[in-house]
Amino acid sequence: MVKILVDSASDIDQEEAKEININMIPMEVRFGDEVYFDGVNLSRQQFFIKLIESNELPKTSLINEFRFEEKMKELVGDNDELIVITISSKLSGTYDAAKSAAKKFNGRVYVLDSLSATAGERLLCEYALRLIKENKSFQEIIDELEEKKNKIQIIAVVDTLKYLRKGGRISPLVAFAGEMFSIKPVVSVVNGEVKLVGKARGSKKSNNLLMELVDKCGGIDFNMPYCLLYSGLNDEYLKKYLMDSEVLWKEHIDDVNKIPSYMIGSTIGTHVGPNAIGVTFFSK
């Protein structure tokens, strides 16, 4: 039997992981001296409450080799095989730790560098589950995931430059000018790293830019998993985006309110802050 293990940077919490039949291993999130296990004793809602109230950005810790080895032993048993999907190796040392642990299992554990995070990892998990249901072999699933991971796109509009500035992604001067002129940055995960890919003045123009960038990527492959993303404590901005972007969905989906949507968690949420919205998909 082929099993899937994913880290909590996927923004899949422990309870949801059980429901969809995958296994989740949590990263540590630190707010000062307070340490939490992401998605276990710190929900995404709790994370954003703390992020908004805190003067300093939280820090996430990689999942070390020992923790991976213990989890792999538990899941592989005598006869099973395991595919581990991790956050991008360019965002965390988690992938390297998992690779080191996997060497002890004689080829029965494969570690896949998603070159992504948040819903990018989620979509790879969903696709892996589809392949398992189709009775694909361990190697066939690995080959499919390695090929398809390069088509995953995460594109998001950020409501404020404050958190990008705090995280050192942009300079204080750029952030100040952006706030003065209501600049809404658009970020993406490009080659495994969070990059600023566009800027627009005002929410409507930023939503239009988001649609343009989706089209520029080749459009959404609606035969593959896809979803919407939002950060913060409610999905108000996401609902507005759905109204503005109807042209993207109307030929493929009967009811846009049924598009899967998920809250961004600690790994990417630390940099984008609350009230970001985005779309994640496999490009055509």
Backbone torsions as a table, in degrees:
resi	resn	phi	psi	omega
1	MET	NA	136.0	178.1
2	VAL	-95.0	128.2	178.0
3	LYS	-115.3	159.9	-179.5
4	ILE	-119.9	133.0	173.0
5	LEU	-123.4	132.9	-179.7
6	VAL	-135.0	150.2	176.9
7	ASP	-83.6	165.6	-174.1
8	SER	-74.2	-5.1	172.9
9	ALA	-64.8	-13.4	175.6
10	SER	-71.8	-11.0	-175.7
11	ASP	62.8	29.4	168.8
12	ILE	-102.7	118.9	-178.4
13	ASP	-85.6	174.9	-172.7
14	GLN	-60.9	-43.7	-177.7
15	GLU	-66.3	-44.5	179.7
16	GLU	-65.1	-38.4	179.3
17	ALA	-56.6	-42.3	178.3
18	LYS	-63.6	-40.0	-177.7
19	GLU	-64.2	-37.8	-176.1
20	ILE	-99.0	7.8	172.7
21	ASN	67.4	43.9	167.9
22	ILE	-127.5	172.9	-178.6
23	ASN	-114.8	136.8	-178.0
24	MET	-119.4	136.5	173.8
25	ILE	-117.4	123.6	-170.8
26	PRO	-83.4	146.8	169.2
27	MET	-86.9	161.2	174.9
28	GLU	-91.2	139.7	175.7
29	VAL	-122.1	129.3	-177.4
30	ARG	-116.2	126.1	167.8
31	PHE	-111.4	97.3	-175.5
32	GLY	63.4	-121.1	179.5
33	ASP	-90.4	-3.7	-178.7
34	GLU	-88.7	128.2	-178.2
35	VAL	-117.8	132.3	-178.6
36	TYR	-129.3	156.8	168.7
37	PHE	-96.4	116.3	-175.6
38	ASP	-58.8	126.3	177.5
39	GLY	78.9	1.7	178.1
40	VAL	-114.0	-67.4	175.7
41	ASN	-112.0	15.9	171.8
42	LEU	-141.2	104.8	178.8
43	SER	-77.9	169.0	177.9
44	ARG	-64.6	-38.1	177.5
45	GLN	-62.7	-45.1	178.9
46	GLN	-63.2	-36.9	178.5
47	PHE	-59.1	-47.6	-176.2
48	PHE	-69.6	-33.4	174.5
49	ILE	-60.1	-46.0	179.9
50	LYS	-67.7	-39.2	179.9
51	LEU	-61.2	-45.4	-178.7
52	ILE	-65.2	-36.4	-177.2
53	GLU	-82.4	-19.4	-173.3
54	SER	-87.1	144.7	175.9
55	ASN	-83.6	-21.5	-179.3
56	GLU	-115.8	151.6	177.0
57	LEU	-71.6	142.9	174.5
58	PRO	-70.7	166.2	177.6
59	LYS	-123.3	139.7	174.9
60	THR	-105.9	144.2	179.2
61	SER	-107.9	141.0	177.4
62	LEU	-63.6	158.3	174.1
63	ILE	-85.4	119.6	-172.2
64	ASN	-78.4	170.3	-176.2
65	GLU	-60.1	-41.0	-178.2
66	PHE	-60.9	-46.8	-179.3
67	ARG	-63.1	-39.5	177.4
68	PHE	-63.5	-45.1	-178.0
69	GLU	-60.3	-43.4	179.0
70	GLU	-61.1	-43.7	-179.7
71	LYS	-68.4	-38.8	178.6
72	MET	-63.6	-41.4	177.5
73	LYS	-59.4	-44.2	-179.0
74	GLU	-61.5	-39.4	-171.9
75	LEU	-89.2	-32.3	-175.2
76	VAL	-76.7	-41.2	179.7
77	GLY	57.8	-139.9	-176.9
78	ASP	-93.9	-29.8	-168.8
79	ASN	-128.1	-7.2	-171.9
80	ASP	-91.9	163.4	175.5
81	GLU	-121.8	152.3	-171.1
82	LEU	-134.1	132.1	172.2
83	ILE	-109.9	122.3	-179.6
84	VAL	-104.0	121.1	179.5
85	ILE	-106.1	121.2	-175.5
86	THR	-117.4	161.8	169.6
87	ILE	-56.4	153.8	-179.5
88	SER	-48.3	135.4	177.4
89	SER	-64.3	-15.2	179.1
90	LYS	-88.7	-5.6	178.4
91	LEU	-110.6	-17.2	-175.9
92	SER	-159.4	156.4	174.6
93	GLY	-85.4	7.4	-178.0
94	THR	-59.5	-42.0	179.8
95	TYR	-59.0	-46.6	-178.8
96	ASP	-63.1	-39.5	178.5
97	ALA	-64.3	-42.1	178.8
98	ALA	-65.0	-40.1	178.6
99	LYS	-61.0	-42.6	-179.9
100	SER	-63.4	-43.5	179.9
101	ALA	-65.7	-37.2	-175.8
102	ALA	-66.3	-23.6	-178.6
103	LYS	-61.4	-19.3	-176.1
104	LYS	-87.4	5.0	-173.0
105	PHE	-118.5	20.3	170.6
106	ASN	50.6	44.8	174.7
107	GLY	81.6	2.2	-179.4
108	ARG	-89.7	-4.3	175.0
109	VAL	-123.9	125.8	177.4
110	TYR	-116.8	131.2	-179.8
111	VAL	-106.6	122.7	-177.6
112	LEU	-108.8	123.2	174.1
113	ASP	-80.3	108.7	-176.1
114	SER	-65.5	-21.2	-169.8
115	LEU	52.8	31.5	-175.9
116	SER	-151.8	-167.4	176.8
117	ALA	-163.9	-178.9	-179.8
118	THR	41.1	-125.9	-173.5
119	ALA	-67.9	-16.6	174.3
120	GLY	-61.6	-43.6	174.5
121	GLU	-66.2	-42.0	179.6
122	ARG	-55.9	-47.2	-177.5
123	LEU	-65.0	-36.1	175.6
124	LEU	-63.6	-39.7	176.3
125	CYS	-62.2	-44.5	179.9
126	GLU	-61.9	-41.4	179.5
127	TYR	-67.7	-39.4	177.7
128	ALA	-60.6	-42.2	178.7
129	LEU	-63.4	-37.2	176.6
130	ARG	-61.8	-43.6	-179.0
131	LEU	-67.4	-35.9	176.7
132	ILE	-63.3	-42.7	179.0
133	LYS	-64.8	-27.1	177.5
134	GLU	-83.4	6.5	178.1
135	ASN	61.8	32.0	174.0
136	LYS	-69.1	150.6	179.2
137	SER	-74.9	165.8	177.7
138	PHE	-52.1	-49.7	-177.8
139	GLN	-69.3	-37.0	178.4
140	GLU	-63.1	-41.1	179.0
141	ILE	-64.6	-44.1	178.2
142	ILE	-57.8	-48.3	-177.7
143	ASP	-62.0	-42.2	179.7
144	GLU	-64.1	-44.3	-178.4
145	LEU	-66.8	-40.1	179.6
146	GLU	-63.7	-36.4	179.0
147	GLU	-72.6	-47.0	-171.9
148	LYS	-76.5	-23.4	-176.4
149	LYS	-60.3	-27.5	-178.9
150	ASN	-74.5	-8.5	178.6
151	LYS	-97.5	-4.5	-178.0
152	ILE	-73.4	132.6	178.7
153	GLN	-122.1	133.2	170.5
154	ILE	-123.0	117.1	-179.4
155	ILE	-129.6	126.1	-174.6
156	ALA	-139.4	144.2	172.8
157	VAL	-95.0	128.8	-178.0
158	VAL	-100.4	133.2	-175.2
159	ASP	-77.0	-31.9	-177.7
160	THR	-137.7	148.5	177.3
161	LEU	-87.4	-3.3	-174.5
162	LYS	-54.9	-45.8	-173.1
163	TYR	-79.9	-31.6	173.4
164	LEU	-64.4	-36.6	177.0
165	ARG	-67.9	-46.7	-179.9
166	LYS	-59.0	-36.2	-178.3
167	GLY	-84.7	1.6	177.5
168	GLY	78.9	13.3	-179.5
169	ARG	-78.0	-27.5	175.3
170	ILE	-137.7	162.2	-177.5
171	SER	-80.0	156.9	176.5
172	PRO	-57.4	-36.0	-179.2
173	LEU	-66.0	-44.3	178.1
174	VAL	-63.3	-41.7	179.9
175	ALA	-63.0	-43.8	-179.9
176	PHE	-62.7	-45.7	179.4
177	ALA	-63.8	-39.7	179.9
178	GLY	-63.4	-42.6	178.7
179	GLU	-66.9	-37.1	179.1
180	MET	-60.6	-40.4	-173.7
181	PHE	-106.0	18.1	178.3
182	SER	54.1	43.3	178.5
183	ILE	-76.8	130.1	176.0
184	LYS	-109.5	109.7	-179.9
185	PRO	-77.0	150.3	173.1
186	VAL	-112.4	126.1	-178.3
187	VAL	-116.1	157.5	178.5
188	SER	-146.4	161.4	170.3
189	VAL	-95.2	109.5	-175.2
190	VAL	-116.2	121.1	-177.5
191	ASN	49.5	38.8	174.5
192	GLY	87.4	1.6	-178.5
193	GLU	-126.2	150.4	177.0
194	VAL	-77.6	122.3	-177.1
195	LYS	-128.1	147.5	171.5
196	LEU	-81.7	118.7	-174.2
197	VAL	-114.1	-4.4	178.8
198	GLY	-178.2	163.2	178.6
199	LYS	-141.6	143.2	177.4
200	ALA	-143.4	153.9	179.3
201	ARG	-95.8	112.8	178.3
202	GLY	93.3	157.8	-174.0
203	SER	-67.1	-43.1	-176.2
204	LYS	-64.4	-43.7	179.2
205	LYS	-66.6	-34.1	178.8
206	SER	-69.5	-35.6	175.4
207	ASN	-64.8	-39.5	176.8
208	ASN	-63.5	-41.0	178.5
209	LEU	-64.7	-37.9	177.9
210	LEU	-60.2	-44.6	178.4
211	MET	-64.6	-39.6	178.1
212	GLU	-61.4	-41.0	-178.8
213	LEU	-70.4	-34.5	174.4
214	VAL	-60.5	-46.1	179.1
215	ASP	-63.9	-40.3	-179.2
216	LYS	-63.2	-30.9	178.7
217	CYS	-73.6	-9.2	-178.5
218	GLY	111.4	-0.4	179.4
219	GLY	85.0	169.6	-175.5
220	ILE	-87.1	131.2	172.6
221	ASP	-85.3	102.2	-175.2
222	PHE	-77.2	-2.0	173.3
223	ASN	-85.5	-8.2	-179.5
224	MET	-112.5	164.3	176.7
225	PRO	-60.1	146.3	176.3
226	TYR	-152.7	163.0	178.4
227	CYS	-165.3	170.9	174.1
228	LEU	-108.7	157.4	-178.1
229	LEU	-128.9	149.7	170.1
230	TYR	-149.7	157.9	177.9
231	SER	-124.1	155.9	-179.1
232	GLY	104.3	-161.1	-170.8
233	LEU	-101.5	-3.8	174.9
234	ASN	-152.0	168.2	-175.8
235	ASP	-106.5	29.1	-177.9
236	GLU	-56.7	-47.1	-178.6
237	TYR	-67.6	-33.1	179.8
238	LEU	-64.9	-41.7	179.0
239	LYS	-62.1	-39.0	177.2
240	LYS	-64.7	-40.6	178.5
241	TYR	-61.2	-41.2	180.0
242	LEU	-60.2	-39.0	177.7
243	MET	-65.2	-41.5	-177.0
244	ASP	-74.4	-22.6	-172.1
245	SER	-111.8	25.5	-175.8
246	GLU	-53.4	-33.8	-177.4
247	VAL	-61.0	-28.0	179.6
248	LEU	-67.5	-31.7	-167.0
249	TRP	-111.2	-26.3	-162.9
250	LYS	-60.7	-28.2	-179.8
251	GLU	-83.3	-8.6	-173.0
252	HIS	-119.5	-22.0	-172.5
253	ILE	-132.9	129.9	-179.2
254	ASP	-68.6	-39.8	-176.4
255	ASP	-133.4	110.6	-176.7
256	VAL	-64.1	-21.7	179.5
257	ASN	-70.9	-10.2	178.5
258	LYS	-95.7	2.3	175.5
259	ILE	-66.0	128.5	179.0
260	PRO	-57.6	134.8	177.6
261	SER	-137.5	143.0	-174.1
262	TYR	-138.1	150.1	177.1
263	MET	-82.4	131.8	174.6
264	ILE	-66.2	141.7	-178.8
265	GLY	-104.6	-152.3	-166.5
266	SER	-69.2	-36.9	-171.8
267	THR	-64.2	-51.1	178.5
268	ILE	-91.1	-31.2	179.8
269	GLY	-59.2	-31.0	177.2
270	THR	-58.0	-36.0	-175.4
271	HIS	-91.4	-32.2	-176.0
272	VAL	-94.7	-21.5	-180.0
273	GLY	72.6	-173.6	-180.0
274	PRO	-75.1	161.8	173.7
275	ASN	68.2	24.1	169.3
276	ALA	-86.9	151.8	174.0
277	ILE	-134.5	152.5	-178.7
278	GLY	-163.2	176.0	178.9
279	VAL	-133.0	140.8	179.2
280	THR	-128.8	133.9	-173.5
281	PHE	-163.5	167.0	168.0
282	PHE	-91.9	126.4	178.4
283	SER	-74.1	155.3	179.8
284	LYS	-65.6	NA	NA
